[in-house]
Amino acid sequence: MNADPPSSRDRAKLLIHVGLHKTGTTWLQDRVFVNNKLGFESPWGPMASPAVAEFMLVDPLAFNAQETLDRLGPDIDAARAKGYIPVLSHEGLSSRPVRGTYYAPTVAKRLKDVFPDARVVIGIREQRGMILSLYRQFVRNGGVYSLKQFIGTGNEQPGWSPLCRLDFFHYDRFLRLYQDLFGADNVLVQPLELLRDDEPVYLKRLLDFAGSSGDPKDLGQAGASNVGWGGQTLELFRFFSRFAVRNPLGPKQPWSVRNAQRVCYKVDGIIPKSRHKKIEARWKSYIADRCTGRFEESNKALADLTGLDLGSMGYPVG
């Protein structure tokens, strides 16, 4: 399962959680990686903002591995001094498909240059469910594209591409990238489906990989995070977003966006569930058509690399 027995794992090594998006990241960040009983500490908070500033948004010509280590190293050392496993977690380290920004190899190389001995955790999710969840996030973030515009038709002219590129979801390539840099024994793949179906096993794999002697029983059963609006509400908010433009410079949003959100919160439970389901069924059908035959080979390769029975988890493997 890509992890040595816990007795042979050095718990002082930094644990880097690089995403992916929509794979239980909020639950991990809020309940696991800040949990001292499990042996973890997140020096920069549940979702590490330095991950954005130091590895994602930094000017490529200005990046300096030693200077980055000088800034982040003291916080890591402080966590180690208290006996905890330091964690750097941010799903944006994997890329941002809802924004059409893809930089995984560049960020992975920067992480390796700064933290050559780190361990890396990668979360995955069956591709069709992942794409639908990302589209929901895209709309909630103020996106106005239709699903077809978001993931494309597959017949785009050369030089044109949708925001959310389906090639990004060939997880075996992402895994190989990190294995080549950090070593296969220092990279763990965690499927969201395992968290949903068997939380203790999911946690035990993570704890063993990180070198923690914590007990999965210290946490209760996982609950759903970021439960979203229904399909009709999302379509309504997508319409509002054509006129209520979000502020790109910070979390505080203009009154038009806040009012649109208030309206959608109020009407979400009023709209008949049948209307939500009809729209969502149409989305799922389109995603299924776009994904047909696209991920089987990648998932087979991923299963071989990880030893995970992805077929039993619902991943298409042919």
N, C-alpha and C positions, 0 to 999 in steps of 0.2 A: 504493500500500500504506500510505497514511497516514503517510509519512515523507519528508522532504526528503533530498537527497543528503547524506552525512555531512559533507562539507566546509562545508556551510552551517549545521550544527547546533552550538549553543553547549553544550559539554560541561559547563559549570559549573552548568547548571540541575539542580535536584533532580528525581530520578526517583521517582515514587510508584507502587508496585505495590499495587493494591487488591484483588487476588484475580482471579477468583472462587475459591472452594474447589474442590479436587480438579481443578485444571487444571495440574498440574506445579509447584505453589507450593513444595513442599519442595525439589525439585531446583533451582529458581531461587534460593531463599534460601541453600541450603547450598553450591552450586557456582558460581553465576554472580554474584550480587549482592555476594558477599564476595571476588570474584576480582580482585585488583589488576592482573593481567596483562590482563584484559579492560577495565580502566579504571574499575572500580566499587569502592565502599567502602560498607559498611553501618555507620554510626557506632554504632548501637544494637544490633548483633548481627543474625544472619540473620533472625529474626522480631522486628521492632521492638516491644518492650513499650510505648514511649511512644505508639505508635499506638493502643493500647487505652486507656491512661490519659488521653491528651490529646484524642482525637477520638471514642471510642466510649462510654466509661463516665463521662465527665465530666458533672456536673450541667448540664443545658441552661441553667439560669439563672446558672451560674457560668462558663460558657465565655467566654474573653476571647482574641481572636486575637493581640493584641500580646503578652500575657503568655506565650502558648504559643510564639510566635516567639522571645521572649527566652530561653525555656528550651531550645529545640531549635536555635536559630540558631548558637550557638557550635560545636556538633558538626558542623553542615553546613559552616560556614566552615573548620573544621579539615580536613575531607576535601577541600574545594576547594583549600586551600593546598598539599596534597600532590599535587595534580594529578589527583584522582580525581572521578568522578561520584558524588555522594552519593545513597544509595538509602534510601527509607523503605518497607518492605514488610511487609504483614500482610493476609492474606486476609479477616480479620474486618472490614476496612474496608468490605467490600461488603454486609454483613449476616451474620447467623448462622442460616441456615435450619434447622440441626439443633437449635436452641434456640427456634425460633419467634420470633426477634427480627429486625425489619426496619427499618432506619434509613438506607438508602442516600442519600436526598436530603439528610438532615440532615448526615451525615458529609461528603458531597461539598462541601456549602456551607462547612463548617468548614475543610476542606482548602484550598478556594479563598481563603477569608478570610486564612489564614495563609501560604499559598504560592501567590500569584496567578500566578506565572510557571513553575510546575512542569509537568513532563510526566507523563502518566499511562499506565500499562500495565494492560490488562484481559485476563485469561485466560478463555477460554470452553471449553466441552466439549459434545458432543452431549447433548441433554437426557436421554435415557433412561439413558445411561451415567452421567451426572452424578447423577441421582436415586438410582440403585442404589448408587453409591459413597457418597453422603451417608447413605443408610440404614445401610450398613455402619459408617460412622463413628459414627452415632447409637447403634448397639448397643454398639460398642466403648467409647463414652463412658459407658455405664451406662444407656442408654435401654431402657425395657421395653415400648414400644408395638409392636404388629404393624406390618407394612408398610402395611396398609390404614388403620390409625389414624394412621400417620406422614404419609401423603400424601392421606388422605381418599378418599371415594367420588365426590365431585362432587355429592352430594345433601344436603350439610349444611344444617341449618336456619339461617335468618338469625341472625347474631351468633355463629355457631360456625365454627371453622376448624381444619384440621389444623396441626401444627407446620410442616411443609414445604409451602409454598403453591406450586402449580405456576405461578401468574402470575409468580413471581419469575424464572422462566427464560425470559422474553421479553427476550432479551439486547439487542434493538435499543433498548428503552426505557432500559436501563442505559447503553448507549453514548451515546445522545442526551443524557442527563443530564450526562455529563462533557464531551461536545463543546460543549454550550451554555455550560458554565462556563469551560472551559479553551481552547476552540477546537478545531476538527476536526484541525488539523495537530499538535496537542499530545496526541493520544490515539491509542494503538496497541492494536489487538485481536490477541491471539495465541491461536490454537486449539491445544488439547492435541494434536489429531490431527496437526498440522503438526510438532510436536516429536517425536512418535512416528515419523512417516514420513520426515522430512527435517530432522534436527537442525541441520545447518549453515545451511540456509535460515532456520530459526526463529531461530537466534542472530544471523545476519546482519541480519535485519529489526530485531531488538532493538538490536543495536549501532549500526546506522545511525540508528535513531530517537533513541537516547540521545546520539549525537554521539561515540561511541567509535571509535577506530581499531584496536581489538583484533581478533584473528584467531580465528574460531570453532574453528580447529584446536587452539587451546590447551586445549580440553576434549575428553574422550573421548566415546564414544557414551553417550547417556542410558540409565540403568537405571531400572527401576520403583522408585518410592518407596512406602513405607507398604503393602507387600504384606500383605494381610489374611488372616484366618481364613476357612475354608470355611463354607458356609451352615449346616451342622449345628452346627458349633462356635459360630457366632454365635447360633443359637437356644438353645444350652445356656447361653451367657453371659447372654443376655437373661433366661432363667429365674433364674439366680443373682442377677442384679441386682435382683430383687424383694426380696431379703433382704440383699444386700451393697450398702449405700447409699454412694455416693461422697461424699467431702469437697468441698464447694463453695468452700472458702476457700484452697486451695492444691494443689500437685501431689502432696503426700504423702497416700496413701490408707490407710484402715484395713485391718487384717489380713484382714478378710472379703473385701474387694475384691481384695487382692493374692493371696490364696489361690485365689479364683475364676479370676483370670488365669493362675496357675500351672497349674491343672487344665486350662484350655482350651489352653494352649500344649502341654501333654503329649499331649492326646487329639486335637489337630487333625490330626496326621499319621497317627493310628491309624484314625480313622473312614474307612470306605470312600469313595473319591471319588464313587462313584455316589450316595451319600446327600447329599453336598454339592451335587452337580449337580442333583439332583431338587428340592431346596429352592430353589436359585438360579434354576432354570428357572421355577419357580412365581412367584418374585419378578419376573423379567424379563417374564413374560406379563402380570402384573397392571399393571406399569408401562407396558408397551406399550399396553394397553387404555386406561389413563388418559390417555396422551399422544396417542392417535389424533386427528388433526385439530387439535391444539391449538397447534402451534408453526410450522406451515408459513409463515404470513404473516409472523410475526416473523422467521423465518430468511431469507425473501426480502428483507425490508427491511434486515436486517443485512448480507446479501451486497451489496446496493446501496450501503450506507454505507461498506463496507470494501473492496470489490473482491475479496473472498475467494470462491473457488469452494466454498461450503459443501456443495453437493450431492455433489461428488466426495469429500468427507470424511465422508459418512454422515449429514449433517444432513437431516431431512425438510424439503423445500422444495416439495412438491406436484408 
